Amino acid sequence: KKQMKKIILAVAASALIVAACNNTPSDPAATAPVPVKIVSLNGTVSEVLSGLNMESNIVGVDVTSVYPENLKEKTQMGSSHSYNIEGIIAAAPDYVICTQERGLSPEQVTQLQQAGLKVWVLSQEYSIAGTKKLINELADSFKKQEEAKHMIAKIDTDLAAAKATDTRPKVIFIYARGAGTLQVAGNGTPMNEMIKLANGDPAATDFNGFKPLTAEAMVAANPDYILLFDTGLKSLEGAEGVLKVPGVANTNAGKNKGIIEMDGLKLSGFGPRVGEAVKELSEKLHP
């Protein structure tokens, strides 16, 4: 009897995990009751939820959830390098939402599911269509389609207002955390996709993802503009610090002081402000 009881409990636990895995935003059966508690482990997801008038439903966020400003007051659940799994479980959310890139590890997903939490791991495409798809997925799941329409309409309005131009300056994005940590964005990164949308040409296209910056590569790329997060520019102590980076002084960007900074989440998040980001970067690339 004891053995049979153990088997029944094991089967029940397995069924619970499978059911949790199947609960995705695109699944009509996953439509959430209201009120619902959410832990969001992605800044773009948090911004979309806020735009759907669900900010009050968010009970925990990750370090990238910095817009709107009120999200900074939410319980902090760490970063993709060190999520506070115990804290997430203690918050007792109905849903934990993250994205595939820089999200929960498979082991962490299993741990949360075994604690009885529903985990949604969303795929995100760095494009206008991908942004709209993400907004609609979350809106459909929480019955917020009307709010989604307003968000998407604003994206289209901002894109329509972006500067039209025939010129396409070469732009390189540098991820900086002080002079000792400098990475260049290549193919498939949200930064390079944003550069293209803003009528610029990415100067680094011979690799995927990110790679360490070298003076030789910077000179060979010879960008017209160097693009950074505002936090990255600050870590280098401003534009003068960027000009001291090896190789920069020998580029068109260095000679003309073509240094551009933008809010990190706005530039790379591909969230509700993606139209604003395209418009802003386009104006900076084509003054």
Backbone torsions as a table, in degrees:
resi	resn	phi	psi	omega
1	LYS	NA	-41.7	179.9
2	LYS	-62.7	-41.4	179.1
3	GLN	-62.7	-42.5	179.5
4	MET	-63.1	-38.6	179.8
5	LYS	-63.9	-40.3	179.3
6	LYS	-63.6	-40.9	-179.7
7	ILE	-64.1	-43.9	179.8
8	ILE	-61.5	-43.2	-179.9
9	LEU	-65.3	-39.8	179.7
10	ALA	-64.9	-42.4	178.3
11	VAL	-63.0	-42.3	-179.9
12	ALA	-63.0	-41.1	179.7
13	ALA	-64.6	-41.7	179.0
14	SER	-62.7	-41.8	180.0
15	ALA	-63.0	-37.3	-179.8
16	LEU	-63.8	-42.4	-179.4
17	ILE	-66.4	-43.8	179.2
18	VAL	-61.5	-42.8	179.8
19	ALA	-62.3	-40.3	179.4
20	ALA	-65.1	-39.0	179.9
21	CYS	-64.0	-33.3	-177.0
22	ASN	-80.1	-9.5	-179.3
23	ASN	-81.3	85.2	178.9
24	THR	-110.2	156.8	-177.7
25	PRO	-57.4	-28.0	-178.1
26	SER	-82.0	-3.9	-179.2
27	ASP	-89.8	113.7	-178.6
28	PRO	-55.6	-28.9	-179.5
29	ALA	-69.5	-14.4	-177.9
30	ALA	-91.4	4.8	-179.3
31	THR	-53.4	123.9	-169.7
32	ALA	-84.2	144.0	174.1
33	PRO	-73.1	162.1	177.9
34	VAL	-119.7	135.2	0.4
35	PRO	-78.4	154.5	-178.3
36	VAL	-131.7	146.2	179.6
37	LYS	-106.6	132.4	-175.0
38	ILE	-128.4	136.5	165.3
39	VAL	-105.3	120.5	-179.4
40	SER	-106.9	122.2	-177.6
41	LEU	-109.2	38.1	178.5
42	ASN	-158.3	130.1	-176.0
43	GLY	-62.0	-37.1	179.4
44	THR	-69.2	-43.3	177.3
45	VAL	-59.3	-43.8	179.5
46	SER	-61.9	-40.3	179.9
47	GLU	-67.3	-39.9	177.8
48	VAL	-64.5	-46.6	179.4
49	LEU	-58.8	-40.0	177.4
50	SER	-63.7	-40.4	178.2
51	GLY	-66.8	-22.3	176.6
52	LEU	-88.6	13.5	-178.0
53	ASN	61.7	39.3	179.8
54	MET	-119.8	20.1	-179.8
55	GLU	-58.6	-36.9	-179.0
56	SER	-69.7	-17.0	178.8
57	ASN	-82.9	-15.2	-178.2
58	ILE	-81.4	121.4	-178.5
59	VAL	-108.4	-7.1	178.9
60	GLY	-163.1	147.6	-177.6
61	VAL	-140.0	168.1	173.9
62	ASP	-97.4	179.4	-174.8
63	VAL	-68.2	-20.3	-179.1
64	THR	-83.4	-6.9	-179.0
65	SER	-85.8	83.8	-173.4
66	VAL	-118.5	0.2	179.1
67	TYR	-141.2	131.8	-1.0
68	PRO	-64.3	164.5	-174.3
69	GLU	-54.1	-35.2	-176.7
70	ASN	-61.3	-22.2	-179.0
71	LEU	-63.7	-24.8	-180.0
72	LYS	-66.0	-16.7	179.3
73	GLU	-87.5	-8.1	-179.5
74	LYS	-73.9	160.0	178.1
75	THR	-61.4	128.2	-176.1
76	GLN	-84.2	128.0	-177.1
77	MET	-111.5	14.7	174.7
78	GLY	91.6	-160.8	-178.1
79	SER	-126.1	176.6	-178.2
80	SER	-62.0	-21.2	178.0
81	HIS	-81.2	-23.8	-174.5
82	SER	-155.7	68.2	177.5
83	TYR	-68.2	143.5	176.5
84	ASN	-88.3	82.9	-175.2
85	ILE	-61.2	-40.5	178.8
86	GLU	-63.4	-39.2	178.7
87	GLY	-65.8	-38.5	178.0
88	ILE	-63.1	-45.3	179.9
89	ILE	-63.7	-41.0	-178.8
90	ALA	-64.6	-29.1	179.2
91	ALA	-70.9	-15.0	177.8
92	ALA	50.9	51.7	178.8
93	PRO	-75.0	157.0	172.7
94	ASP	-76.9	-31.4	-178.5
95	TYR	-140.4	140.5	169.9
96	VAL	-114.4	122.0	-175.2
97	ILE	-119.9	131.1	176.0
98	CYS	-144.6	-177.9	176.0
99	THR	-117.4	164.0	-176.7
100	GLN	-62.5	-41.9	-179.1
101	GLU	-81.2	127.3	179.7
102	ARG	56.8	38.7	179.5
103	GLY	-108.9	-157.1	179.1
104	LEU	-68.5	146.6	173.9
105	SER	-77.5	159.7	177.6
106	PRO	-55.1	-36.4	179.6
107	GLU	-66.3	-39.8	179.1
108	GLN	-68.3	-37.9	177.1
109	VAL	-60.1	-47.1	179.3
110	THR	-60.8	-42.4	-179.7
111	GLN	-60.5	-42.7	179.9
112	LEU	-69.8	-39.6	178.9
113	GLN	-65.0	-38.4	178.9
114	GLN	-67.6	-20.8	175.7
115	ALA	-85.8	2.0	176.7
116	GLY	91.3	12.2	-178.7
117	LEU	-95.4	145.5	175.0
118	LYS	-88.0	128.5	-177.9
119	VAL	-116.9	127.0	175.5
120	TRP	-110.4	120.7	175.3
121	VAL	-109.5	105.4	-174.4
122	LEU	-90.6	147.8	172.0
123	SER	-93.7	141.0	-179.5
124	GLN	-126.9	127.0	177.8
125	GLU	-103.9	131.2	-177.1
126	TYR	-83.5	77.5	178.0
127	SER	-157.3	168.6	177.2
128	ILE	-63.3	-43.9	178.8
129	ALA	-62.5	-38.5	178.8
130	GLY	-64.5	-38.8	177.4
131	THR	-63.0	-47.1	179.9
132	LYS	-62.5	-38.1	179.0
133	LYS	-63.4	-43.9	179.8
134	LEU	-62.7	-44.9	179.0
135	ILE	-60.1	-46.7	-177.9
136	ASN	-67.7	-35.1	177.4
137	GLU	-60.2	-48.6	-179.1
138	LEU	-69.5	-39.7	-180.0
139	ALA	-63.3	-42.9	179.9
140	ASP	-65.0	-38.3	-178.3
141	SER	-67.0	-34.9	-176.5
142	PHE	-108.6	14.7	177.5
143	LYS	55.7	50.5	-179.7
144	LYS	-123.7	38.8	-175.1
145	GLN	-61.3	-35.2	-178.3
146	GLU	-66.2	-42.8	177.8
147	GLU	-63.3	-37.6	179.3
148	ALA	-62.7	-39.8	179.3
149	LYS	-58.7	-41.2	-179.8
150	HIS	-66.2	-41.7	179.5
151	MET	-62.6	-45.6	-177.7
152	ILE	-68.3	-36.6	177.7
153	ALA	-63.0	-38.9	179.4
154	LYS	-66.9	-39.4	177.0
155	ILE	-57.8	-47.5	-178.8
156	ASP	-63.6	-39.2	178.7
157	THR	-64.0	-44.4	179.5
158	ASP	-64.9	-40.9	179.4
159	LEU	-63.9	-39.1	179.5
160	ALA	-64.7	-27.4	-178.9
161	ALA	-88.4	-5.4	179.7
162	ALA	-64.9	148.3	-173.7
163	LYS	-67.7	126.6	175.2
164	ALA	-88.6	135.5	-177.4
165	THR	-153.9	155.8	177.9
166	ASP	-91.5	-21.6	-177.6
167	THR	-88.2	149.1	178.8
168	ARG	-133.7	88.6	-179.7
169	PRO	-65.1	152.3	177.2
170	LYS	-81.9	131.5	-175.4
171	VAL	-130.3	135.9	174.4
172	ILE	-120.1	133.7	177.3
173	PHE	-98.7	130.7	176.3
174	ILE	-115.1	124.1	172.8
175	TYR	-90.2	117.9	-175.1
176	ALA	-122.4	135.0	168.7
177	ARG	-131.9	66.7	-173.2
178	GLY	87.3	165.4	-176.6
179	ALA	-63.5	-20.8	-177.9
180	GLY	-83.0	-13.4	-179.8
181	THR	-128.9	94.6	-178.7
182	LEU	-126.6	120.5	179.8
183	GLN	-123.3	145.1	178.5
184	VAL	-104.5	138.1	179.1
185	ALA	-85.8	133.2	179.1
186	GLY	-115.6	-152.9	-178.1
187	ASN	-62.4	144.9	175.5
188	GLY	82.2	-0.8	179.1
189	THR	-89.6	149.8	178.3
190	PRO	-61.9	-29.5	-179.5
191	MET	-65.6	-45.1	179.7
192	ASN	-68.7	-33.7	176.4
193	GLU	-65.7	-38.1	178.5
194	MET	-67.1	-39.1	177.9
195	ILE	-58.5	-43.4	-179.8
196	LYS	-65.0	-42.1	179.8
197	LEU	-63.1	-29.9	-178.1
198	ALA	-90.9	19.7	178.3
199	ASN	63.9	42.1	172.5
200	GLY	-123.6	166.4	175.8
201	ASP	-112.6	121.6	176.4
202	PRO	-58.7	131.7	-178.0
203	ALA	-83.4	-16.3	179.8
204	ALA	-114.9	106.0	-175.9
205	THR	-134.1	9.0	-176.4
206	ASP	-96.4	14.4	178.4
207	PHE	-156.9	165.1	178.1
208	ASN	-104.7	147.8	176.6
209	GLY	74.6	-135.4	-177.7
210	PHE	-122.7	150.6	172.2
211	LYS	-146.8	155.9	-178.4
212	PRO	-59.1	142.5	179.7
213	LEU	-78.1	134.6	172.6
214	THR	-123.2	154.5	179.7
215	ALA	-61.4	-38.8	-178.1
216	GLU	-64.0	-43.7	-179.4
217	ALA	-66.8	-37.6	179.4
218	MET	-64.3	-45.0	-179.6
219	VAL	-65.5	-40.9	-179.5
220	ALA	-66.0	-37.7	179.5
221	ALA	-70.2	-35.5	179.4
222	ASN	42.5	62.8	-178.8
223	PRO	-71.8	155.0	172.2
224	ASP	-82.9	-28.0	179.0
225	TYR	-137.0	147.2	171.7
226	ILE	-112.1	124.8	-176.5
227	LEU	-108.9	134.1	179.1
228	LEU	-139.7	159.6	166.7
229	PHE	-67.4	153.5	176.6
230	ASP	-61.0	-35.4	178.2
231	THR	-67.9	-34.7	178.8
232	GLY	-68.2	-41.7	178.1
233	LEU	-62.8	-40.1	179.1
234	LYS	-64.3	-38.0	-179.0
235	SER	-66.8	-21.5	177.7
236	LEU	-97.2	6.7	178.6
237	GLU	65.2	40.4	172.0
238	GLY	90.0	-175.4	-176.4
239	ALA	-59.2	-36.4	180.0
240	GLU	-63.2	-33.9	177.1
241	GLY	-68.3	-37.0	178.1
242	VAL	-63.9	-40.8	-178.7
243	LEU	-65.2	-18.4	178.7
244	LYS	-87.7	-9.6	178.6
245	VAL	-65.1	131.5	-177.1
246	PRO	-52.1	128.8	178.0
247	GLY	96.2	-27.9	-174.6
248	VAL	-62.2	-41.9	-176.8
249	ALA	-60.9	-22.7	-178.5
250	ASN	-92.1	7.1	179.9
251	THR	-104.3	165.2	175.7
252	ASN	-59.8	-38.8	179.8
253	ALA	-62.7	-41.4	179.9
254	GLY	-67.8	-43.2	-178.2
255	LYS	-66.7	-33.5	-177.6
256	ASN	-102.7	6.4	-177.2
257	LYS	52.8	46.7	178.6
258	GLY	-85.4	71.9	-178.5
259	ILE	-109.4	125.1	-179.3
260	ILE	-121.3	133.8	175.3
261	GLU	-119.6	146.8	175.6
262	MET	-146.5	157.8	175.7
263	ASP	-58.6	132.0	-173.7
264	GLY	-61.0	-50.3	-178.4
265	LEU	-67.4	-38.1	179.7
266	LYS	-64.4	-42.4	-177.2
267	LEU	-71.6	-44.3	-169.5
268	SER	-110.3	-6.4	-173.7
269	GLY	-75.9	-24.9	-175.1
270	PHE	48.3	51.7	177.7
271	GLY	-110.2	-154.3	-177.2
272	PRO	-58.8	-22.8	-179.2
273	ARG	-95.0	16.2	-176.9
274	VAL	-60.8	-37.4	177.6
275	GLY	-65.2	-41.7	176.7
276	GLU	-60.8	-41.7	-178.2
277	ALA	-64.5	-43.8	178.2
278	VAL	-60.9	-45.2	-179.3
279	LYS	-61.8	-46.7	-177.7
280	GLU	-64.9	-46.4	-178.2
281	LEU	-67.5	-38.5	178.6
282	SER	-59.7	-42.7	179.4
283	GLU	-65.5	-34.6	-179.4
284	LYS	-76.1	-30.8	179.1
285	LEU	-80.3	-22.1	-177.8
286	HIS	-130.1	67.8	-175.5
287	PRO	-67.9	NA	NA
